[in-house]
């Protein structure tokens, strides 16, 4: 009696092993590690922080900043819509959301000029589809003490509500987190 083996069996085993490895890696990735050793930027040598905007999301999913450092955000809009990147604490994000609500119903095209809300000490960049904008900014030294945390968000009407926001995690010079990234605001999560 001859036993016949399915010639596809080695491939099935290989694929199954790959799926198991991916699942194990995903389970292990419950916490997002800090960017490997950060050398804080200075006014003469800002640290580059790359941000890619897509339609209703950002990459990376957490932005690591060192309080007091100077950074140059290299912001690329890979989405089809105009987007913005506003870095600031939760109060600033909510102020921008309110300020830009006045532009609802604006005809398509460039976003209308919206003045900075009172007391805003963050950074803002408005980037058209396919565009890139570099913004150099110094992180406030006391930024990590904001009770509700800091975020990177888009307030073009409807974008924040669609989840276009990621947390800022403050880290020490060695890349060691100074705490956990704040949870997303309930105005985004619906909670």
Residue frames relative to the residue before (quaternion, step in Angstrom):
aa qw qx qy qz dx dy dz
X 1.0000 0.0000 0.0000 0.0000 0.00 0.00 0.00
X 0.1918 -0.7896 0.5767 0.0850 3.52 -0.82 1.01
X 0.2856 -0.7444 0.5811 0.1635 3.56 -0.96 0.93
X 0.2139 -0.7769 0.5814 0.1125 3.52 -0.76 1.04
X 0.2212 -0.7602 0.5994 0.1176 3.54 -0.97 0.92
X 0.4939 -0.6326 0.5117 0.3067 3.50 -1.12 0.73
X 0.4281 -0.7255 0.4687 0.2660 3.64 -0.63 1.03
X 0.6377 0.5287 -0.3340 0.4497 3.64 1.20 -0.33
X 0.4387 0.7396 -0.4336 0.2692 3.61 1.25 -0.25
X 0.6617 0.4865 -0.3459 0.4536 3.70 0.80 -0.79
X 0.6460 0.5136 -0.3282 0.4596 3.61 1.00 -0.74
X 0.6329 0.5226 -0.3325 0.4646 3.61 0.96 -0.79
X 0.6504 0.5096 -0.3130 0.4683 3.58 0.95 -0.86
X 0.6444 0.5233 -0.3135 0.4611 3.57 0.97 -0.87
X 0.6715 0.4904 -0.2938 0.4714 3.60 0.89 -0.94
X 0.6473 0.5155 -0.3171 0.4634 3.59 0.93 -0.86
X 0.6475 0.5079 -0.3207 0.4690 3.60 0.94 -0.81
X 0.6434 0.5224 -0.3172 0.4609 3.59 1.03 -0.76
X 0.6489 0.5076 -0.3156 0.4707 3.58 0.97 -0.84
X 0.6465 0.5106 -0.3196 0.4682 3.59 0.93 -0.84
X 0.6501 0.5110 -0.3182 0.4637 3.60 0.96 -0.82
X 0.6539 0.5060 -0.3136 0.4670 3.61 0.97 -0.82
X 0.6550 0.5042 -0.3148 0.4666 3.58 0.95 -0.83
X 0.6410 0.5143 -0.3241 0.4686 3.58 0.98 -0.79
X 0.6555 0.5013 -0.3115 0.4712 3.58 0.97 -0.82
X 0.6494 0.5175 -0.3215 0.4552 3.59 0.99 -0.80
X 0.6484 0.5067 -0.3200 0.4695 3.58 0.99 -0.79
X 0.6638 0.5016 -0.2996 0.4670 3.57 1.05 -0.74
X 0.6869 0.5057 -0.2765 0.4427 3.59 1.17 -0.54
X 0.2163 0.8135 -0.5159 0.1590 3.61 1.09 0.57
X 0.7537 0.2366 -0.1750 0.5877 3.59 1.09 -0.56
X 0.3961 -0.7086 0.5318 0.2411 3.53 -0.99 0.84
X 0.3738 -0.7466 0.4963 0.2377 3.60 -0.60 1.05
X 0.5741 -0.5677 0.4563 0.3742 3.54 -1.23 0.45
X 0.6083 -0.5066 0.4471 0.4164 3.50 -1.27 0.41
X 0.5300 -0.6200 0.4478 0.3663 3.62 -0.85 0.81
X 0.8346 -0.3162 0.0636 0.4466 3.50 -1.17 0.80
X 0.1938 -0.7819 0.5890 0.0640 3.49 -0.69 1.21
X 0.1732 -0.7093 0.6718 0.1248 3.50 -1.04 0.87
X 0.3928 -0.7492 0.4701 0.2517 3.59 -0.34 1.20
X 0.4670 -0.6791 0.4984 0.2690 3.53 -1.06 0.80
X 0.2250 -0.7437 0.6151 0.1337 3.53 -1.23 0.55
X 0.6917 -0.4840 0.3122 0.4357 3.59 -1.20 0.31
X 0.7093 0.4293 -0.2661 0.4918 3.61 1.05 -0.65
X 0.7837 0.1601 -0.0859 0.5939 3.59 1.21 -0.46
X 0.0855 -0.8281 0.5523 0.0437 3.60 0.36 1.18
X 0.4377 -0.6626 0.5405 0.2781 3.55 -1.19 0.62
X 0.4005 -0.7136 0.5237 0.2368 3.58 -0.92 0.93
X 0.0438 -0.7561 0.6530 0.0015 3.55 -1.00 0.94
X 0.2083 -0.8045 0.5502 0.0818 3.56 -0.44 1.26
X 0.0050 -0.7746 0.6316 -0.0326 3.55 -0.95 0.97
X 0.1149 -0.7658 0.6305 0.0532 3.55 -0.89 1.00
X 0.2026 -0.7621 0.6063 0.1030 3.55 -0.86 1.05
X 0.0796 -0.7445 0.6612 0.0466 3.50 -1.07 0.85
X 0.6567 -0.4751 0.3509 0.4689 3.56 -1.18 0.01
X 0.8689 -0.0770 -0.0739 0.4833 3.47 -0.39 1.51
X 0.7338 0.2893 -0.2723 0.5511 3.58 1.06 0.72
X 0.2667 -0.7298 0.6054 0.1725 3.52 -1.38 0.27
X 0.1279 -0.7110 0.6796 0.1273 3.52 -1.33 0.41
X 0.4957 -0.2028 -0.8336 0.1351 1.63 -1.57 1.98
X 0.6097 -0.5759 0.4137 0.3543 3.55 -1.32 0.25
X 0.7427 0.1324 -0.1262 0.6442 3.59 1.32 -0.14
X 0.2284 -0.7645 0.5892 0.1271 3.58 -0.92 0.93
X 0.2221 -0.7815 0.5732 0.1066 3.59 -0.71 1.12
X 0.0372 0.7876 -0.6119 0.0621 3.57 -0.84 1.05
X 0.3138 -0.7130 0.5958 0.1953 3.56 -1.22 0.61
X 0.4710 -0.6743 0.4754 0.3123 3.63 -0.70 0.97
X 0.8099 0.2655 -0.2205 0.4744 3.55 -0.96 0.97
X 0.5890 0.5854 -0.3872 0.4007 3.62 1.17 -0.25
X 0.3609 -0.6749 0.5902 0.2567 3.53 -1.34 0.31
X 0.0620 -0.7984 0.5988 -0.0088 3.54 -0.86 1.03
X 0.2202 -0.6978 0.6497 0.2063 3.52 -1.34 0.30
X 0.2491 -0.7432 0.6063 0.1341 3.54 -0.58 1.20
X 0.1392 -0.7382 0.6559 0.0730 3.56 -0.90 1.03
X 0.0323 -0.8487 0.5253 -0.0529 3.51 -0.05 1.35
X 0.0716 -0.7932 0.6043 -0.0225 3.53 -0.71 1.19
X 0.2180 -0.7686 0.5877 0.1279 3.57 -0.83 0.97
X 0.0861 -0.8136 0.5750 -0.0045 3.53 -0.35 1.32
X 0.5364 0.6258 -0.4006 0.4002 3.58 1.27 0.21
X 0.5844 -0.5800 0.4417 0.3563 3.53 -1.34 0.06
X 0.6910 0.4361 -0.2590 0.5150 3.59 1.24 -0.47
X 0.5524 -0.5274 0.5028 0.4050 3.53 -1.32 0.23
X 0.0343 -0.7942 0.6067 -0.0016 3.60 -1.00 0.80
X 0.2036 -0.7501 0.6085 0.1603 3.50 -1.32 0.20
X 0.2300 -0.7215 0.6332 0.1603 3.49 -1.34 0.36
X 0.0029 0.7765 -0.6285 0.0443 3.54 -0.55 1.20
X 0.1401 -0.7695 0.6210 0.0511 3.54 -0.79 1.12
X 0.3755 0.7096 -0.5287 0.2755 3.54 -0.72 1.07
X 0.6380 -0.5108 0.3886 0.4254 3.54 -1.29 0.13
X 0.7249 -0.4458 0.2855 0.4409 3.57 -1.28 0.22
X 0.6257 0.5345 -0.3538 0.4446 3.62 0.94 -0.76
X 0.6514 0.5022 -0.3145 0.4737 3.60 0.97 -0.82
X 0.6343 0.5296 -0.3354 0.4524 3.60 0.97 -0.82
X 0.6824 0.4796 -0.2892 0.4697 3.57 0.91 -0.90
X 0.6151 0.5319 -0.3425 0.4706 3.61 1.10 -0.66
X 0.6479 0.4927 -0.3194 0.4852 3.61 0.99 -0.78
X 0.6196 0.5423 -0.3514 0.4455 3.60 0.96 -0.80
X 0.6737 0.4824 -0.2839 0.4825 3.58 0.97 -0.88
X 0.6612 0.5197 -0.3103 0.4433 3.60 0.89 -0.93
X 0.7389 0.4207 -0.2409 0.4681 3.57 0.89 -0.86
X 0.4674 0.6632 -0.4526 0.3699 3.60 1.25 -0.14
X 0.5902 0.5878 -0.3605 0.4198 3.59 1.17 -0.54
X 0.6703 0.5000 -0.3073 0.4541 3.62 1.19 -0.34
X 0.3783 0.7185 -0.5012 0.2993 3.62 1.24 0.10
X 0.7915 0.2665 -0.2249 0.5019 3.56 -0.89 0.93
X 0.4119 0.6915 -0.4868 0.3392 3.59 1.25 0.10
X 0.5293 -0.6378 0.4352 0.3517 3.61 -0.93 0.76
X 0.6403 -0.5260 0.3762 0.4146 3.61 -1.14 0.50
X 0.5093 0.6120 -0.4951 0.3477 3.52 -1.16 0.64
X 0.7921 -0.2744 0.1953 0.5091 3.56 -1.20 -0.39
X 0.5300 -0.6196 0.4695 0.3388 3.54 -1.09 0.70
X 0.5051 -0.6475 0.4647 0.3312 3.61 -0.94 0.79
X 0.5710 -0.5832 0.4521 0.3600 3.54 -1.21 0.56
X 0.0319 -0.7683 0.6391 -0.0159 3.55 -0.80 1.06
X 0.3759 -0.7461 0.4936 0.2418 3.62 -0.59 1.04
X 0.6159 -0.5405 0.4215 0.3884 3.56 -1.22 0.55
X 0.4697 -0.6445 0.5126 0.3182 3.61 -0.97 0.77
X 0.6512 -0.5235 0.3792 0.3976 3.59 -1.18 0.58
X 0.8420 0.2038 -0.1659 0.4712 3.55 -1.02 0.89
X 0.4149 0.7203 -0.4765 0.2863 3.63 1.20 0.08
X 0.0173 -0.8141 0.5802 -0.0174 3.59 -0.70 1.08
X 0.4790 0.6627 -0.4333 0.3790 3.54 1.23 0.50
X 0.5049 -0.6082 0.5019 0.3511 3.54 -1.21 -0.58
X 0.0865 -0.7915 0.6040 0.0350 3.57 -1.16 0.66
X 0.0283 0.7651 -0.6427 0.0278 3.53 -1.09 0.82
X 0.1375 -0.7502 0.6425 0.0739 3.57 -0.95 0.94
X 0.0249 -0.8280 0.5567 -0.0631 3.55 -0.60 1.20
X 0.3809 -0.7255 0.5217 0.2375 3.60 -0.77 0.99
X 0.6908 -0.4548 0.3589 0.4326 3.55 -1.29 0.33
X 0.8294 0.1830 -0.1716 0.4992 3.55 -0.88 1.04
X 0.5974 0.5993 -0.3486 0.4030 3.58 1.28 -0.09
X 0.2079 -0.7336 0.6300 0.1475 3.51 -1.39 0.23
X 0.0097 -0.7771 0.6291 -0.0159 3.52 -1.10 0.81
X 0.2114 -0.7568 0.6069 0.1192 3.57 -0.98 0.89
X 0.0408 -0.7880 0.6139 -0.0232 3.55 -0.88 1.01
X 0.1678 -0.7748 0.6036 0.0848 3.57 -0.73 1.08
X 0.0657 0.8000 -0.5778 0.1475 3.53 -0.82 1.10
X 0.2998 -0.7332 0.5801 0.1898 3.57 -1.15 0.64
X 0.4184 -0.7046 0.5241 0.2320 3.56 -0.77 1.12
X 0.4755 -0.6613 0.4797 0.3262 3.63 -0.79 0.89
X 0.5457 -0.6515 0.4161 0.3234 3.63 -0.91 0.87
X 0.7335 0.4024 -0.2288 0.4976 3.60 1.12 -0.63
X 0.3086 0.8027 -0.4749 0.1870 3.61 1.26 0.14
X 0.6569 0.5374 -0.3248 0.4173 3.61 0.94 -0.80
X 0.6452 0.5399 -0.3281 0.4295 3.60 1.18 -0.33
X 0.4153 0.6999 -0.4848 0.3205 3.64 1.22 0.03
X 0.4785 -0.7310 0.4001 0.2769 3.60 -0.54 1.12
X 0.7735 0.3241 -0.1922 0.5096 3.62 0.95 -0.75
X 0.5935 -0.6115 0.3489 0.3900 3.58 1.27 0.18
X 0.4314 -0.6551 0.5617 0.2631 3.51 -1.45 0.04
X 0.1134 -0.7938 0.5970 0.0250 3.52 -1.22 0.63
X 0.2839 -0.6580 0.6548 0.2402 3.50 -1.43 0.18
X 0.1235 0.8314 -0.5263 0.1283 3.58 -0.51 1.13
X 0.3207 -0.7035 0.6006 0.2039 3.52 -1.34 0.38
X 0.1240 -0.8244 0.5516 0.0284 3.56 -0.84 1.05
X 0.2440 0.6978 -0.6013 0.3032 3.54 1.13 0.63
X 0.5919 -0.6236 0.3358 0.3846 3.65 -0.65 0.99
X 0.8189 0.2278 -0.2269 0.4753 3.51 -0.89 1.14
X 0.5929 0.6105 -0.3748 0.3677 3.62 1.10 -0.50
X 0.6309 0.5240 -0.3326 0.4655 3.62 0.95 -0.83
X 0.6778 0.4998 -0.2867 0.4567 3.58 0.89 -0.95
X 0.6607 0.4834 -0.3057 0.4862 3.60 1.19 -0.50
X 0.6379 -0.5751 0.3136 0.4050 3.58 1.28 0.15
X 0.4404 0.6939 -0.4725 0.3181 3.60 1.16 0.32
X 0.5056 0.5802 -0.4579 0.4449 3.52 0.38 1.35
X 0.0180 -0.7643 0.6444 0.0161 3.56 -1.14 0.74
X 0.5069 -0.6624 0.4524 0.3156 3.59 -1.10 0.58
X 0.3427 -0.6598 0.6216 0.2465 3.51 -1.37 0.39
X 0.1348 -0.7565 0.6357 0.0741 3.55 -0.95 0.93
X 0.2810 -0.7566 0.5669 0.1649 3.56 -0.81 1.00
X 0.0837 -0.8017 0.5918 -0.0105 3.53 -0.92 0.99
X 0.4983 -0.6155 0.5189 0.3219 3.51 -1.30 0.41
X 0.7454 -0.4364 0.2669 0.4275 3.58 -1.25 0.24
X 0.6974 0.4654 -0.2874 0.4631 3.62 1.05 -0.57
X 0.5903 -0.5785 0.3755 0.4195 3.60 1.24 0.10
X 0.4926 0.6520 -0.4340 0.3793 3.58 1.28 0.15
X 0.4514 -0.7045 0.4712 0.2791 3.61 -0.65 1.05
X 0.3818 -0.7126 0.5476 0.2159 3.55 -1.08 0.83
X 0.7553 -0.0860 0.0670 0.6463 3.57 1.33 -0.01
X 0.6084 -0.5328 0.4111 0.4206 3.55 -1.23 -0.20
X 0.5820 -0.5461 0.4566 0.3931 3.54 -1.23 0.42
X 0.5204 -0.6551 0.4381 0.3289 3.60 -0.98 0.76
X 0.5340 -0.5966 0.4687 0.3731 3.59 -1.15 0.47
X 0.5852 -0.5666 0.4351 0.3836 3.56 -1.17 0.50
X 0.5612 -0.6229 0.4261 0.3400 3.58 -1.03 0.75
X 0.5962 -0.5924 0.4086 0.3560 3.57 -1.15 0.63
X 0.5829 0.5789 -0.3846 0.4209 3.62 1.15 -0.45
X 0.6731 0.4350 -0.2833 0.5267 3.57 1.30 -0.27
X 0.7469 0.4224 -0.2217 0.4632 3.57 0.88 -0.96
X 0.4533 -0.7058 0.4371 0.3246 3.57 1.27 -0.28
X 0.5582 0.6437 -0.3762 0.3642 3.60 1.26 0.11
